[in-house]
Amino acid sequence: MPVFIIEEIGINHNGDLDIAKKLIDTAVLAGCDAVKFQKRTPDVCVPEAQKNILRDTPWGNISYLDYRYHMEFGKHEFDTIDDYCKDRNISWFASVWDLESLEFMQHYQAGYYKIPSAMLCNIELLHGVAQTGVYTFISTGMSSLEEIDAAVAIFNRHRCPFELMHCVSTYPMENSDANLHCIETLRQRYHCNVGYSGHERGLQITLAAVALGATSIERHVTIDRTMYGSDQAASLEPSGLFKLVRDIRVIEKALGDGIKRVLDSEIPIRSKLRGDTDGQTTVTVVSDPKPVSRL
């Protein structure tokens, strides 16, 4: 199966529907399979101790809670996004951060959900999402194997299809922290598809994840990395996304199926260099070969 490529819009729209549309257009032009947003209920998701902390924003010096509401899309915006993605023939879904957001998103009958790393230990939310039976991507950033065990057990209990995503929850991530061999660790431990959700600068680590067998890729994308916002610096600009999708498709073709065979394209060269014409194996058996002396 081809790698499933997700353009993470997240909150990089900064509360602006026109920016969201431009980012959807970018995903379509690049050849992504889906775009993803984030859906929160700020009163539920913002810890009490942080709600009244002042934050310097482009919209003034406002409380963190007010900032979160400013960044949050509601029914009008998501109705527009739903119609726009249908017109552009691209799938869309969201990370859900609380049960109220899950209920909200169910009205759109998206084909996927996402459990963000921050919510992997929210048992109530995990049960709520798993009970929908909708294919779910589960990010594993800042989580222990024991915590992932508990999340996987919930999805297995509800027989809800899922895919884990190796992730490091730093923005941007240092290359030395990538630990991409965790993709295989998760695959062997849970016997499931394992993708990669990247927050690094550049493309190399994401491409290496594909070479290591990641079944899905998620990267944040922005119109301009200098824009205001916590995720912008760890995002790709459109030109970077175009290159990433192009190179992923090259790599997955190059990986092949692992079956060793003589290719049709090799037969003329084989005929020239070995003298046979049908590509069939020709082995000369030497009985009791003389030992090779070593100087």
C-alpha positions in Angstrom: 0.0 0.0 0.0 1.3 3.5 -0.7 2.4 5.7 2.2 -0.6 7.7 3.5 0.5 11.4 3.4 -1.2 13.8 5.8 -0.7 17.6 5.6 -1.1 18.8 9.2 -2.7 22.2 9.1 -3.4 22.0 12.8 -3.7 25.6 14.0 -1.3 27.1 11.5 -4.4 28.8 10.0 -4.2 31.2 13.0 -8.0 31.4 13.0 -8.2 32.6 9.4 -10.4 30.6 7.0 -8.7 31.9 3.9 -5.3 30.7 5.2 -6.9 27.3 5.8 -8.2 27.2 2.2 -4.7 28.1 0.9 -3.2 25.2 2.9 -5.8 22.8 1.6 -5.0 23.9 -1.9 -1.3 23.3 -1.2 -2.1 19.7 -0.1 -4.1 19.0 -3.2 -1.3 20.4 -5.5 1.3 18.4 -3.7 -0.6 15.1 -4.0 -1.3 14.5 -0.3 -4.0 12.0 0.8 -5.5 14.1 3.5 -5.4 17.3 5.5 -5.8 17.4 9.3 -6.9 20.1 11.7 -7.2 20.2 15.5 -10.4 20.5 17.5 -10.4 21.5 21.1 -12.9 22.8 23.7 -10.6 25.5 25.3 -12.5 25.6 28.6 -11.9 21.8 28.9 -8.4 21.6 27.5 -6.7 24.6 29.0 -5.5 23.9 32.5 -7.0 26.3 35.1 -3.6 27.6 36.1 -3.0 28.7 32.5 -6.3 30.2 31.6 -5.6 33.7 32.8 -2.0 33.9 31.9 -1.5 36.9 29.6 0.0 36.2 26.1 1.4 38.6 23.7 -0.4 37.9 20.3 -1.0 39.7 17.0 -4.5 40.4 18.5 -3.2 42.1 21.6 -2.1 41.1 25.0 -4.9 38.6 25.9 -5.4 35.7 28.3 -4.3 32.3 27.1 -7.9 31.1 27.2 -9.0 34.0 24.9 -6.0 33.2 22.6 -7.2 29.5 22.4 -10.7 30.6 21.5 -9.3 33.0 18.8 -7.5 30.1 17.2 -10.4 27.7 17.4 -12.6 27.0 14.4 -16.3 26.4 15.0 -19.3 25.1 13.0 -19.2 27.8 10.3 -15.5 27.3 9.6 -15.7 23.5 9.6 -18.8 23.4 7.4 -16.9 25.5 4.9 -13.8 23.3 5.2 -16.0 20.2 4.7 -17.5 21.6 1.5 -14.2 22.9 0.3 -12.4 19.6 0.7 -15.2 17.7 -1.0 -14.9 20.2 -4.0 -11.1 19.7 -4.0 -11.5 15.9 -3.7 -9.3 15.5 -0.6 -10.0 13.8 2.7 -9.9 15.8 5.9 -10.1 15.0 9.6 -9.0 16.3 13.0 -7.2 15.5 16.1 -9.8 15.5 18.9 -8.7 16.8 22.3 -11.8 16.1 24.4 -15.2 14.4 24.3 -17.1 17.5 23.3 -14.8 18.0 20.3 -15.3 14.3 19.4 -19.0 14.7 19.4 -18.7 17.9 17.3 -16.5 16.1 14.7 -18.9 13.1 14.4 -21.3 15.3 12.5 -18.8 15.4 9.6 -18.4 11.6 9.3 -14.7 11.9 8.5 -13.0 8.6 7.6 -10.3 9.1 10.3 -9.6 10.4 13.8 -6.3 11.3 15.4 -5.3 11.0 19.1 -2.7 13.7 19.7 0.3 12.7 21.9 -0.9 15.1 24.6 -4.1 13.0 25.0 -2.7 9.5 24.8 -3.3 9.0 28.5 -6.8 10.5 28.5 -8.6 7.2 29.1 -12.1 8.6 28.7 -11.3 10.2 25.4 -9.6 7.0 24.1 -12.7 4.9 24.9 -14.9 7.6 23.3 -12.9 7.5 20.0 -12.4 3.7 20.0 -16.2 3.2 20.4 -16.8 5.0 17.1 -15.0 2.3 15.2 -13.4 4.9 12.9 -9.8 4.3 11.8 -7.6 6.2 14.2 -4.0 7.5 14.1 -2.5 7.5 17.6 0.6 9.7 18.1 3.1 8.4 20.7 5.2 11.4 21.5 6.4 11.9 25.1 4.8 8.4 26.0 6.3 5.3 27.6 5.7 1.8 26.3 3.4 1.1 29.3 1.3 4.1 28.4 1.1 3.0 24.8 0.2 -0.5 26.0 -2.8 0.9 27.8 -4.0 2.9 24.8 -3.6 0.0 22.4 -5.5 -2.3 24.8 -8.5 0.1 24.7 -8.6 0.1 20.9 -8.2 -3.6 20.7 -11.0 -4.1 23.3 -13.4 -2.0 21.1 -12.0 -3.7 17.9 -11.4 -0.2 16.5 -8.8 -0.1 13.7 -5.8 2.0 14.5 -2.3 3.0 13.4 0.4 4.1 15.8 2.6 7.0 14.8 6.2 7.4 16.1 6.6 11.0 17.2 8.9 13.2 19.3 7.0 16.1 20.9 9.5 18.9 20.5 8.9 21.8 18.2 11.1 21.8 16.2 12.7 18.4 17.0 16.5 18.0 17.0 17.7 15.5 14.4 19.6 13.5 17.1 16.3 12.9 18.9 14.5 11.2 16.0 15.2 7.6 17.1 13.5 6.3 14.0 14.2 2.7 14.9 11.2 3.1 17.2 9.1 2.5 14.1 10.2 -1.1 14.1 10.0 -1.3 17.9 6.3 -0.3 17.8 5.6 -2.6 14.8 7.0 -5.6 16.5 5.4 -5.0 19.9 1.9 -4.2 18.7 1.7 -5.9 15.3 0.1 -2.9 13.6 0.9 -0.3 11.0 3.2 2.4 12.3 3.6 5.8 10.8 5.7 8.9 11.5 4.6 12.3 12.7 7.5 14.6 12.3 8.3 18.0 13.8 11.8 18.4 12.5 13.2 21.0 10.1 13.9 19.7 6.6 13.0 16.5 4.8 15.7 13.9 5.4 14.4 12.3 8.6 10.9 11.9 7.2 12.2 10.3 4.1 14.3 8.0 6.2 11.1 7.0 8.1 9.6 6.0 4.8 12.6 3.9 4.0 12.3 2.2 7.4 8.7 1.2 6.6 6.5 4.0 7.9 3.0 3.4 6.6 1.9 7.0 7.1 3.6 10.4 7.2 2.3 13.6 8.9 4.0 16.9 8.6 2.9 20.4 9.7 2.6 22.8 6.8 2.5 26.6 6.8 2.3 29.4 4.3 5.3 31.0 5.9 7.4 29.7 8.8 7.9 33.3 10.1 4.2 33.6 10.8 3.0 33.8 14.4 2.3 30.5 16.1 3.8 27.7 18.1 4.0 25.2 15.3 5.2 27.4 12.4 8.9 26.9 13.0 8.5 23.1 12.9 6.5 23.2 9.7 7.2 22.9 6.0 6.5 25.6 3.5 4.6 24.6 0.3 7.8 24.1 -1.7 9.1 21.7 1.0 5.9 19.7 0.9 6.0 19.4 -2.9 9.5 17.9 -2.6 8.6 15.7 0.3 5.6 14.1 -1.5 7.6 13.6 -4.7 10.5 12.0 -2.9 8.3 9.7 -0.8 6.7 8.3 -4.0 10.1 7.7 -5.5 11.3 5.9 -2.4 8.3 3.6 -2.0 8.7 2.5 -5.6 12.4 1.9 -5.1 11.7 -0.2 -2.0 10.0 -2.8 -4.2 8.6 -6.1 -2.8 11.8 -7.7 -1.5 11.6 -10.7 -3.9 15.0 -11.3 -5.6 14.5 -11.9 -9.3 16.2 -11.3 -12.6 14.5 -8.2 -14.1 13.5 -8.0 -17.7 15.7 -4.9 -18.0 18.7 -6.9 -16.8 18.4 -9.7 -19.4 20.2 -7.9 -22.3 23.0 -7.0 -19.9 23.1 -10.6 -18.6 23.2 -11.9 -22.1 26.1 -9.7 -22.9 28.1 -10.4 -19.8 27.2 -14.0 -19.1 26.3 -15.3 -22.5 22.8 -16.7 -21.7 19.7 -15.2 -23.3 16.7 -16.4 -21.2 17.6 -15.0 -17.7 17.5 -18.5 -16.3 19.9 -19.4 -13.5 23.1 -21.0 -14.7 25.4 -22.3 -12.0 28.6 -24.2 -12.6 29.3 -26.6 -9.8 32.9 -27.1 -9.0 33.7 -30.3 -7.0 36.5 -30.1 -4.5 37.7 -26.6 -5.4 41.2 -25.7 -4.8 41.7 -23.6 -1.7 42.7 -20.0 -2.3 46.0 -19.1 -0.8 46.2 -16.1 1.4 49.3 -14.0 1.4 
